[in-house]
Amino acid sequence: MSIVLDKAELAIVVPELFLALASLVLLMAGAFSKGQRAVRGTTVGALFAFAVTALFVVLMPYGDSGRVAFNGLIHVSAFTAFLKVLILLGSALALVLSTDFFEKEKIARFEYPVLVVLATVGMLLMVSASDLMTLYMGLEMQSLALYVIASIHRDNAKSTEAGLKYFVLGALSSGLLLYGISLVYGYGGSTNFTLLAPQLTDHPPTGVVIGLVFVIAALAFKVSAVPFHMWTPDVYEGAPTPVASFFAAAPKVAAMGLLVQVLTGPFGGMVAQWQQVIVFVSIASMVFGSVAAINQKNIKRLMAYSSIGHMGFTLVGLAAANADGILGVLVYLAVYVVMGLGTFACIIAMRVKGQAVENIDDLAGLSRTQPLVALALALFMFSMAGIPPLAGFFSKFYVFRAAVQADLFALAIIGVLASVVGAFYYLRVIKVMYFDQPSVTFDKMAPGVALVAGSTCLVTLLFWVYPSAVISTAARVSALVIGG
């Protein structure tokens, strides 16, 4: 039996193939090198691979409706390209943040960049999936690498516990996903998105609805939406801070993009069924994320609950189920990646005499000892709270506008109120930095961390000057998902 590979189809998956091959090359290079040379070499190689992959993604011709490969298993379009660029950017910046931190903590290993690359390959497959089987394979490829990354600090009990919790709960979500897929296949007769869409209409069989709920539950776990959020605070706190920054960026973009494509693709005719579920999950995430973060003392746990709330805000756009809603989702994801990585850069800079500190009280008087770090972190906090004219304001504006246009007034009002409540703990961090007496003096920020913090701070601050660059692109690609 011979297998014939179509060059045109292979060209469609060049970014994924290149990154997968790069991971193998980096693995071999790291294995045959020694010490810090192996770590630095694989890190630089991974960053180069991300840059080349992003170039492949941007330069690929997609056409008006995208391109399909491998009998409908893979579909690429301008929408998937937008998500892939965000994923690659998030992975690259998170990897930059890890270099100095891992060296100071003496846990630098060449396997970490390789695992980040492998996880990123899975994410790219996720957003290109046009079949439930491709979806599952991409999701598991990402997850298996993330399980190891979460417990990369093997000698630390919290890191090991974080990896174990994420693995156990991740395995549960995978089971839910497979069960949901089996129900959809049993009633729909196919796993292909294109073939399923015409069959799943406004009055689907009960089994399909149950299968859909299981699929949503599994994907909600990946974006840490309530009530499938339980892993997030422990993993963020237990994993090394650069790992937490990676978890907060690229995987969230991939999972949210996949959720958008699944619900608007094969289940696009079942809006009345899944919209109710998304509205509930969105409200629960916004409210819980805003309230639960108030009493947190550890800044990484605060960021975990903050991420839960932000995913709730993102889901507001998806609940609107229109082109403006998808536009809001894309803008929110782009802004959230920048804000999240910038905030984690400031958290990574929280070192006293070489030792990392994580308590919010340790930020006391930071404006007097490290004014630039305090200014950057204050801008990120204001942006996450949605204060104009920072980038976070625009992200919330577009999702709430979409909800209002879809007549989801209650959802929009609850979202605004949750934003007000959430602003309390963001402002508390600013208060500690600017009004409390200094208790410690932080070490000088590492060059890589300063580069990430400075660049993301600049984007957050000046987003209002050139929002059309992101918004016009997002509007064009969102119309491809839901005709607008």
Salt bridges, closest charged atoms under 4 A:
GLU16 OE2 - LYS84 NZ 2.69
ASP100 OD2 - LYS104 NZ 3.16
GLU103 OE2 - ARG40 NE 3.26
GLU105 OE2 - ARG351 NH2 2.81
GLU161 OE2 - LYS165 NZ 2.88
ASP234 OD2 - LYS165 NZ 2.82
ASP234 OD1 - ARG301 NH1 3.16
GLU237 OE2 - LYS158 NZ 3.33
GLU237 OE1 - ARG301 NH1 2.84
ASP324 OD1 - ARG401 NH2 3.93
GLU358 OE2 - LYS300 NZ 3.29
ASP436 OD1 - LYS431 NZ 3.15
